Each structure stands twice: as structure tokens, then as C-alpha cells.
């Protein structure tokens, strides 16, 4: 663990240091508990509300949920959202009776300007395989994506594949996923698709989003 009381310049330097420790190959065991992680804000952004929803895999029934709130201390700066959101996420994870085997984070993994988005940051800190599953693209370019469910095309930056643009439902906007830590891109795609049922978003993300953002 590291200090969260950092300047933006210090946070960027820390990202560059920590990214060298990422493992982008499959180092995960049997996945029986898969978790969605999402963050919302209350009172005009003054309170960070983090939610974790743990589902059994592959059935995708909810096993356990946790919500944690913290005063928001880091400013909103694109590319540094993990420093704003992760303290509350870590609090939520500590409430769980049993940690998940895989994390699906609403945000980026290595599809990030410094290859260290929130999914990579969280996965590395807690040493759990993690995937970034984002609704929008932060960086990179890609070819035209076919429409069938399960179609995907590489997301590239500087001739490097940093993620995938994935069609989870025909006729709807794709998702932008990337490995976070201890998982390969191909395996990440397999798990994300297995967690998607009738909706664009994985069931993990849908449950976590509801907990993080809906009025309580």
C-alpha cells in the first residue's frame, strides 16, 4: 500500500513506477466468485460511495455486497481517477466475508495513457486478477467493429494492443475492456462475455452500479 495524500505530479510518477509490476498473463485459479466494482458520488461529489457486488460464477447469482463511503479528497483529473476512488473501494472490499477470485472494474485496465488505470491499480494493490470494463474509450484507436454478439477488435496505441472493443449485444454500443492485472486479454474477453446475459453490461457491473449510484 502507498500514501493517497499525493499531488497530481506525484500520482503520475507513482503510476509509472507501479505499472512495471503488472502481470498481463493468466495467473488466476478457479473462478467461483466474480465481483463488480463501481463508484458513485454523493453531496455534489464531496462523498465517494464505492460498491462491490460479488456473484457466483458461472451462475451469476448475487452472493454478497458491500458499500463504503469516504470524504472525497483527490480532485477529478482524467487519468488519475484511481487516486480519487480507490480508498473507498478498498474499504468496501474489507467488508466482504470472502474476497472474490476476479474483479471487473468499471473503468480502465492498461487501456490508459500510462497503462495503469483503476483496474490495474486495484488488482495490483489487492493481488487479485482484474479486468477494466469501461463504457467509453480513454485512449487508443480501433478498426470498425462487426455487429454480432461476441465480436471484438483490438484497441491499439502506438502499435501496441492495449485492450479490446467488445460487442456484448448486437445493435448497441460496445464496451472497452483491457487487462488489469494477472490476466491476459483473451481470457478477460472470455470472462466478460460469460458475465453478460441480456444486457450490454456484465451482471457484475450492473449490480455494482446500482449500489454505487442509485438513491438510498
Backbone bond lengths (Angstrom), bond angles and torsions (degrees), N, CA, C in turn:
res aa  C-N    CA-C-N  psi(-1)  N-CA   C-N-CA  omega(-1)  CA-C   N-CA-C  phi
1 X - - - 1.452 - - 1.529 108.92 -
2 X 1.311 115.60 156.08 1.456 121.08 -177.99 1.521 108.69 -133.44
3 X 1.309 116.70 171.45 1.461 121.28 177.20 1.532 110.00 -69.93
4 X 1.327 115.69 144.26 1.465 120.88 174.50 1.526 111.28 -99.81
5 X 1.303 116.28 -7.32 1.464 120.96 -179.61 1.525 109.05 -87.67
6 X 1.340 114.61 76.73 1.455 120.96 -174.19 1.517 110.93 -125.49
7 X 1.312 116.25 153.35 1.451 121.28 170.12 1.519 108.21 -78.32
8 X 1.337 118.76 161.88 1.465 119.52 175.93 1.528 112.83 -55.18
9 X 1.306 117.92 -40.09 1.469 119.97 179.62 1.522 110.87 -65.07
10 X 1.331 117.09 -40.05 1.463 120.30 177.81 1.529 111.10 -66.79
11 X 1.337 116.69 -36.73 1.462 120.67 178.96 1.529 110.77 -64.64
12 X 1.317 116.97 -42.09 1.465 120.94 178.04 1.521 110.33 -62.97
13 X 1.324 117.26 -43.92 1.464 120.71 178.92 1.525 110.74 -62.07
14 X 1.331 116.79 -38.46 1.460 120.34 179.15 1.524 110.97 -67.43
15 X 1.322 118.01 -39.71 1.459 120.39 175.89 1.521 110.94 -57.80
16 X 1.305 116.58 -45.49 1.463 120.28 -178.77 1.523 111.29 -63.97
17 X 1.327 116.70 -33.72 1.461 119.82 178.45 1.529 110.92 -73.74
18 X 1.333 117.15 -47.22 1.461 120.57 -174.21 1.528 112.88 -69.65
19 X 1.324 117.26 -29.23 1.470 118.83 -176.68 1.527 112.14 -63.07
20 X 1.327 116.97 -22.73 1.461 119.85 179.66 1.523 111.73 -69.48
21 X 1.331 117.77 -13.93 1.461 121.77 -179.06 1.522 112.53 -96.33
22 X 1.325 118.38 -1.94 1.462 120.39 -178.73 1.527 111.09 -68.37
23 X 1.320 114.91 145.16 1.466 122.74 173.67 1.524 106.90 -112.44
24 X 1.329 116.43 119.23 1.466 120.80 -175.39 1.523 110.96 -112.39
25 X 1.316 115.33 32.12 1.459 122.21 171.32 1.520 107.80 -125.12
26 X 1.315 116.58 168.03 1.462 120.35 -174.09 1.526 110.87 -73.41
27 X 1.307 114.84 111.35 1.464 122.12 172.02 1.525 107.31 -132.65
28 X 1.315 115.43 63.71 1.457 121.05 178.91 1.513 108.17 -134.58
29 X 1.319 114.67 146.72 1.452 119.82 178.96 1.514 110.72 -89.75
30 X 1.322 115.83 -152.78 1.460 120.88 177.60 1.521 109.13 -68.35
31 X 1.313 116.32 129.10 1.462 121.17 -178.41 1.532 109.25 -95.95
32 X 1.312 115.10 110.80 1.466 121.03 176.43 1.523 111.68 -115.22
33 X 1.321 116.11 -21.41 1.466 121.33 -179.72 1.525 108.03 -129.03
34 X 1.318 117.17 114.74 1.463 122.14 179.50 1.520 108.19 -116.41
35 X 1.326 116.55 135.10 1.464 120.79 -172.59 1.514 111.61 -118.92
36 X 1.314 115.58 141.43 1.452 122.43 168.77 1.514 109.79 -98.04
37 X 1.318 116.65 139.54 1.470 122.83 -179.80 1.517 108.59 -125.51
38 X 1.332 116.31 127.49 1.459 120.59 178.74 1.521 108.52 -146.92
39 X 1.326 115.42 159.37 1.460 121.31 -176.33 1.522 109.30 -135.28
40 X 1.311 116.12 135.47 1.459 123.10 172.43 1.520 109.51 -125.87
41 X 1.327 115.51 178.50 1.468 119.33 -177.58 1.517 110.04 -134.61
42 X 1.329 115.30 146.70 1.455 122.69 179.71 1.524 109.89 -120.78
43 X 1.329 114.74 165.31 1.472 122.97 177.68 1.520 111.88 46.90
44 X 1.331 115.20 53.93 1.457 120.34 175.79 1.512 114.55 66.03
45 X 1.328 116.19 27.70 1.459 119.96 178.71 1.506 114.67 92.87
46 X 1.325 117.51 -1.02 1.468 119.92 -177.58 1.526 112.85 -75.53
47 X 1.327 117.13 -24.23 1.461 122.26 -179.76 1.524 109.05 -118.76
48 X 1.328 116.18 128.28 1.457 122.12 174.96 1.522 108.53 -90.90
49 X 1.324 116.37 128.65 1.465 121.63 179.45 1.523 108.69 -118.05
50 X 1.315 116.53 109.45 1.462 122.13 -178.11 1.518 109.68 -103.37
51 X 1.317 115.84 141.30 1.458 121.41 -179.28 1.519 109.97 -131.32
52 X 1.326 114.83 141.74 1.458 122.70 173.71 1.521 107.61 -128.08
53 X 1.311 116.11 128.94 1.464 121.92 176.07 1.524 108.18 -119.90
54 X 1.315 116.64 119.77 1.463 122.01 -178.47 1.522 108.75 -101.80
55 X 1.323 116.17 125.20 1.457 122.89 -179.92 1.524 109.35 -117.07
56 X 1.328 116.01 148.12 1.461 118.37 172.88 1.528 108.50 -74.92
57 X 1.309 115.15 148.13 1.455 120.80 -178.67 1.522 108.74 -123.36
58 X 1.337 117.65 132.11 1.480 128.28 11.85 1.529 114.99 -96.16
59 X 1.328 119.14 5.40 1.470 120.06 -173.65 1.523 112.91 -69.72
60 X 1.350 116.59 -31.42 1.469 123.51 176.94 1.524 113.26 70.52
61 X 1.311 117.34 29.99 1.458 121.71 170.05 1.523 108.56 -86.35
62 X 1.331 116.60 143.97 1.466 120.59 -179.07 1.527 109.98 -71.67
63 X 1.333 115.85 127.06 1.457 122.15 177.85 1.517 112.78 -100.42
64 X 1.330 115.84 -36.94 1.458 119.43 -171.00 1.523 108.82 -163.88
65 X 1.320 116.55 145.88 1.462 121.10 175.63 1.523 109.80 -135.49
66 X 1.316 115.68 158.19 1.461 121.09 177.25 1.520 108.87 -150.02
67 X 1.323 115.92 143.72 1.462 123.16 176.36 1.522 107.89 -129.46
68 X 1.314 117.04 137.29 1.462 121.82 176.83 1.523 109.16 -134.95
69 X 1.301 115.34 143.17 1.465 121.79 179.20 1.523 110.04 -122.10
70 X 1.329 114.68 142.05 1.463 121.60 177.03 1.514 109.14 -145.94
71 X 1.326 118.07 149.55 1.466 118.82 170.22 1.529 109.93 -60.35
72 X 1.315 116.88 137.94 1.465 121.75 179.77 1.523 108.52 -78.54
73 X 1.318 116.63 121.73 1.459 120.49 -173.82 1.519 113.99 -115.07
74 X 1.330 117.77 -21.23 1.465 120.02 -178.02 1.527 108.47 -104.20
75 X 1.325 118.85 139.11 1.468 120.46 -178.16 1.523 112.50 -68.76
76 X 1.322 116.02 162.08 1.466 120.98 176.31 1.520 108.76 -77.34
77 X 1.318 116.27 110.56 1.460 122.52 178.58 1.521 107.22 -135.57
78 X 1.333 118.10 114.50 1.478 119.21 178.29 1.523 111.61 -53.35
79 X 1.330 115.90 135.16 1.453 120.98 -177.81 1.514 113.97 91.89
80 X 1.354 115.93 -11.14 1.467 120.44 179.85 1.533 111.06 -125.85
81 X 1.321 116.62 24.63 1.469 119.01 -173.87 1.528 112.46 -66.09
82 X 1.316 118.03 -25.54 1.463 118.55 -179.33 1.527 111.40 -63.38
83 X 1.324 117.82 -31.02 1.465 120.24 179.43 1.529 111.28 -72.42
84 X 1.295 116.58 -23.07 1.456 121.89 177.21 1.536 111.83 -84.63
85 X 1.334 116.62 -33.69 1.460 121.07 -168.75 1.516 115.23 -106.40
86 X 1.315 118.98 -30.91 1.461 119.90 -170.03 1.526 115.67 -68.12
87 X 1.338 121.10 -32.15 1.470 116.99 177.22 1.529 113.04 -54.32
88 X 1.323 117.42 -41.77 1.457 120.11 178.10 1.526 111.57 -71.40
89 X 1.332 117.49 -36.23 1.467 120.49 177.85 1.524 110.35 -62.01
90 X 1.308 117.33 -42.59 1.465 120.54 179.00 1.523 110.92 -63.20
91 X 1.329 116.83 -37.53 1.471 120.10 175.56 1.524 110.85 -61.47
92 X 1.332 116.85 -41.12 1.467 120.53 -179.87 1.526 110.64 -66.21
93 X 1.318 117.63 -42.19 1.459 120.61 179.30 1.525 111.57 -61.54
94 X 1.338 116.35 -34.96 1.463 119.65 -179.59 1.526 112.23 -66.52
95 X 1.317 117.74 -20.35 1.466 120.78 -179.82 1.529 112.87 -79.13
96 X 1.317 117.69 -16.92 1.456 120.50 -175.44 1.526 110.79 -69.54
97 X 1.327 115.85 145.07 1.452 120.84 175.58 1.529 111.33 -73.02
98 X 1.316 116.45 -29.72 1.464 121.42 179.50 1.522 108.05 -146.04
99 X 1.319 116.91 132.06 1.456 120.45 -178.65 1.525 110.68 -71.62
100 X 1.334 117.10 150.78 1.469 120.06 178.24 1.520 111.62 -75.36
101 X 1.329 114.54 165.33 1.462 121.23 176.72 1.525 112.23 -90.48
102 X 1.332 116.71 -16.29 1.463 121.71 -177.08 1.517 108.22 -153.93
103 X 1.327 115.93 137.79 1.469 122.55 179.55 1.521 109.71 -111.53
104 X 1.336 116.54 129.94 1.462 122.60 170.49 1.523 107.08 -111.47
105 X 1.318 116.35 110.43 1.464 121.60 -173.88 1.522 110.77 -100.82
106 X 1.303 116.33 139.07 1.458 121.69 174.06 1.527 107.94 -76.44
107 X 1.313 116.23 88.31 1.458 121.63 -176.82 1.518 109.90 159.55
108 X 1.304 115.24 -163.69 1.461 120.50 -173.15 1.522 111.88 -97.06
109 X 1.343 115.01 150.84 1.450 122.03 165.89 1.518 107.75 -95.92
110 X 1.335 116.42 -109.06 1.473 119.00 178.65 1.528 111.86 -87.91
111 X 1.326 118.79 -1.58 1.471 120.79 175.42 1.525 108.57 -79.28
112 X 1.307 115.39 67.95 1.457 125.04 -167.37 1.526 106.66 -148.16
113 X 1.333 118.34 147.56 1.470 119.37 -176.57 1.529 113.97 -53.86
114 X 1.337 116.42 -32.26 1.474 119.36 178.58 1.535 111.46 -111.42
115 X 1.338 115.77 17.08 1.464 122.97 177.58 1.527 111.76 57.93
116 X 1.351 115.57 38.01 1.464 118.83 -177.30 1.519 109.92 -153.64
117 X 1.335 114.85 67.86 1.454 119.45 177.02 1.519 112.40 -79.62
118 X 1.330 115.98 -172.78 1.461 120.66 -172.79 1.524 112.18 -63.47
119 X 1.337 118.46 -35.36 1.460 119.97 179.80 1.525 110.98 -67.39
120 X 1.322 117.10 -39.01 1.458 120.24 176.56 1.524 110.96 -66.34
121 X 1.313 115.72 -43.75 1.466 121.20 -178.48 1.528 110.32 -61.55
122 X 1.324 116.66 -48.69 1.461 120.72 -178.67 1.524 111.18 -66.13
123 X 1.335 116.82 -47.33 1.452 119.53 -179.22 1.516 112.45 -57.88
124 X 1.326 116.30 -40.79 1.454 120.20 -179.97 1.527 111.39 -67.59
125 X 1.328 117.34 -42.49 1.464 120.22 -177.17 1.521 112.24 -65.34
126 X 1.332 116.74 -40.97 1.469 119.48 -176.44 1.526 112.18 -98.73
127 X 1.331 117.82 -3.39 1.460 123.87 179.14 1.523 111.71 56.65
128 X 1.327 115.37 49.54 1.456 122.93 175.74 1.524 107.73 -126.18
129 X 1.333 119.00 135.60 1.467 119.93 176.10 1.527 110.91 -53.40
130 X 1.328 116.27 138.37 1.461 119.73 -173.57 1.519 111.15 -143.84
131 X 1.339 114.12 151.29 1.464 122.26 179.69 1.518 108.14 -131.35
132 X 1.315 116.52 136.10 1.452 121.09 171.22 1.520 109.53 -89.13
133 X 1.323 116.45 123.66 1.467 122.01 179.76 1.524 107.08 -123.90
134 X 1.327 116.28 98.26 1.456 121.57 -172.76 1.527 111.14 -107.99
135 X 1.318 114.78 149.28 1.467 120.29 178.24 1.517 111.73 -85.80
136 X 1.333 117.26 -18.07 1.465 121.31 -179.36 1.526 109.39 -133.37
137 X 1.309 115.37 159.57 1.467 122.11 -179.21 1.519 109.48 -88.24
138 X 1.324 116.37 131.23 1.455 121.59 176.49 1.523 111.15 -92.94
139 X 1.329 116.81 -39.46 1.459 120.66 178.78 1.522 108.39 -157.18
140 X 1.314 115.64 167.97 1.456 120.98 178.61 1.516 113.12 97.53
141 X 1.327 115.20 168.03 1.456 122.23 178.40 1.524 108.48 -132.25
142 X 1.336 115.25 162.24 1.466 118.61 -178.76 1.517 109.88 -155.21
143 X 1.327 115.31 161.58 1.453 122.21 176.04 1.530 110.31 -78.43
144 X 1.311 115.31 172.99 1.459 120.50 176.94 1.525 110.00 -61.16
145 X 1.316 115.90 136.19 1.463 121.36 -176.53 1.523 110.32 -97.51
146 X 1.340 118.56 126.37 1.465 119.83 175.09 1.522 111.34 -61.42
147 X 1.336 116.26 163.58 1.463 120.69 -172.99 1.523 115.38 -88.27
148 X 1.336 121.92 -25.18 1.468 119.77 -175.18 1.527 113.35 -60.73
149 X 1.316 115.44 149.08 1.463 121.71 176.23 1.526 110.00 -57.99
150 X 1.319 116.23 132.65 1.454 121.52 179.89 1.509 114.63 91.51
151 X 1.321 118.04 -8.63 1.467 120.22 177.62 1.532 109.31 -68.87
152 X 1.323 115.39 145.15 1.456 118.29 177.11 1.524 109.74 -151.12
153 X 1.309 114.51 158.28 1.454 121.44 177.52 1.520 108.19 -138.13
154 X 1.326 118.36 146.62 1.467 119.70 -177.21 1.533 112.36 -64.48
155 X 1.317 115.08 144.17 1.456 123.18 170.54 1.524 106.34 -100.07
156 X 1.327 115.97 122.54 1.461 120.18 -173.04 1.522 111.83 -120.53
157 X 1.332 114.21 150.59 1.463 121.56 172.17 1.526 107.54 -144.95
158 X 1.317 116.60 123.95 1.470 121.47 -178.93 1.524 111.44 52.72
159 X 1.339 115.55 46.45 1.467 123.03 177.40 1.529 113.33 66.64
160 X 1.327 117.65 11.32 1.463 122.80 178.86 1.522 108.77 -109.24
161 X 1.327 117.23 136.03 1.466 120.57 174.97 1.521 108.11 -80.81
162 X 1.325 116.29 117.47 1.464 121.08 -176.62 1.521 112.30 -111.63
163 X 1.330 118.01 -2.73 1.455 119.94 -179.45 1.509 110.53 173.92
164 X 1.321 114.94 -161.35 1.459 121.30 -178.88 1.518 109.67 -141.83
165 X 1.312 115.32 145.70 1.464 122.12 170.71 1.522 105.21 -99.48
166 X 1.320 116.85 117.40 1.461 121.96 -166.92 1.526 111.57 -119.90
167 X 1.311 115.83 129.74 1.467 121.46 177.19 1.534 108.51 -93.05
168 X 1.303 116.55 108.88 1.462 120.25 -179.62 1.521 112.74 -93.71
169 X 1.337 116.91 -17.99 1.469 121.77 174.00 1.517 108.41 -146.32
170 X 1.339 117.79 138.31 1.467 118.76 176.73 1.525 111.02 -62.60
171 X 1.320 115.41 142.74 1.450 120.28 173.84 1.507 116.01 76.93
172 X 1.338 118.33 7.24 1.467 120.60 177.72 1.528 108.81 -123.82
173 X 1.319 116.33 165.19 1.456 120.98 -178.84 1.529 110.36 -62.68
174 X 1.322 117.34 146.27 1.463 120.17 -179.26 1.524 111.85 -78.42
175 X 1.325 114.96 173.63 1.453 122.38 170.21 1.521 109.21 -105.63
176 X 1.325 115.48 155.52 1.464 122.03 178.72 1.525 107.20 -114.43
177 X 1.316 115.50 104.45 1.462 118.16 -176.09 1.518 110.17 -115.01
178 X 1.317 113.95 154.69 1.466 119.83 178.64 1.521 108.83 -155.44
179 X 1.330 116.25 151.25 1.458 119.12 175.98 1.525 110.77 -60.33
180 X 1.322 114.89 142.78 1.460 119.64 173.43 1.510 110.37 -98.79
181 X 1.339 115.06 -62.96 1.465 121.18 -177.93 1.525 107.96 -160.17
182 X 1.315 116.31 140.16 1.471 125.00 173.97 1.531 113.21 61.08
183 X 1.338 116.95 34.31 1.457 120.70 176.92 1.525 109.05 -156.46
184 X 1.328 116.14 146.56 1.461 121.13 177.71 1.523 109.96 -89.15
185 X 1.313 115.97 164.58 1.461 120.31 -179.92 1.524 110.89 -62.42
186 X 1.324 117.59 -45.49 1.465 120.44 -177.39 1.538 111.47 -62.02
187 X 1.315 116.84 -42.05 1.466 120.01 178.29 1.519 110.93 -68.65
188 X 1.321 117.19 -36.60 1.464 120.51 177.12 1.530 110.71 -60.46
189 X 1.329 116.68 -43.18 1.463 120.26 178.42 1.527 110.40 -61.10
190 X 1.314 117.18 -42.98 1.463 121.48 -179.37 1.525 111.18 -59.78
191 X 1.323 116.80 -45.77 1.468 119.37 -178.62 1.521 112.22 -70.17
192 X 1.310 117.56 -38.89 1.464 119.36 179.07 1.525 110.66 -63.39
193 X 1.319 116.25 -44.88 1.457 118.68 178.42 1.527 111.50 -63.51
194 X 1.317 117.87 -38.13 1.463 120.91 179.13 1.523 111.81 -66.18
195 X 1.336 117.07 -24.00 1.468 121.31 179.47 1.529 112.68 -90.66
196 X 1.325 117.34 -4.72 1.465 121.43 178.25 1.528 109.13 -96.49
197 X 1.318 115.94 130.15 1.466 120.36 179.21 1.522 109.29 -113.24
198 X 1.313 117.02 -98.70 1.468 120.42 -177.38 1.523 113.12 -92.60
199 X 1.308 117.38 -5.24 1.456 120.39 -169.70 1.526 111.75 -116.72
200 X 1.321 115.06 167.44 1.456 120.12 176.26 1.524 111.35 -64.89
201 X 1.329 116.51 -41.24 1.461 121.15 -175.65 1.522 111.39 -90.14
202 X 1.333 117.55 150.19 1.463 119.77 172.88 1.527 110.80 -60.64
203 X 1.310 116.31 152.88 1.464 120.17 178.70 1.523 111.50 -59.89
204 X 1.317 117.06 -33.73 1.462 120.74 177.04 1.524 111.18 -58.50
205 X 1.315 115.36 -48.38 1.464 121.00 -178.77 1.523 111.14 -66.72
206 X 1.314 117.46 -40.65 1.465 120.52 -178.94 1.524 111.32 -61.64
207 X 1.319 116.82 -44.28 1.467 119.33 -179.83 1.532 111.00 -68.58
208 X 1.338 117.47 -43.77 1.445 120.03 -179.47 1.523 111.74 -65.37
209 X 1.328 117.17 -39.14 1.454 121.06 179.86 1.532 111.06 -62.32
210 X 1.320 115.77 -42.54 1.456 119.61 179.03 1.529 111.16 -60.46
211 X 1.314 116.24 -42.58 1.459 120.00 -179.80 1.522 111.93 -68.36
212 X 1.335 116.48 -35.71 1.464 120.37 -175.17 1.516 113.04 -80.38
213 X 1.334 117.66 -26.57 1.472 118.99 -167.41 1.528 115.54 -120.91
214 X 1.319 118.44 -24.56 1.468 117.98 -176.84 1.523 110.38 -76.53
215 X 1.347 117.72 148.68 1.467 120.99 178.60 1.523 110.84 -58.67
216 X 1.321 114.91 142.90 1.472 120.40 179.48 1.517 109.93 -123.13
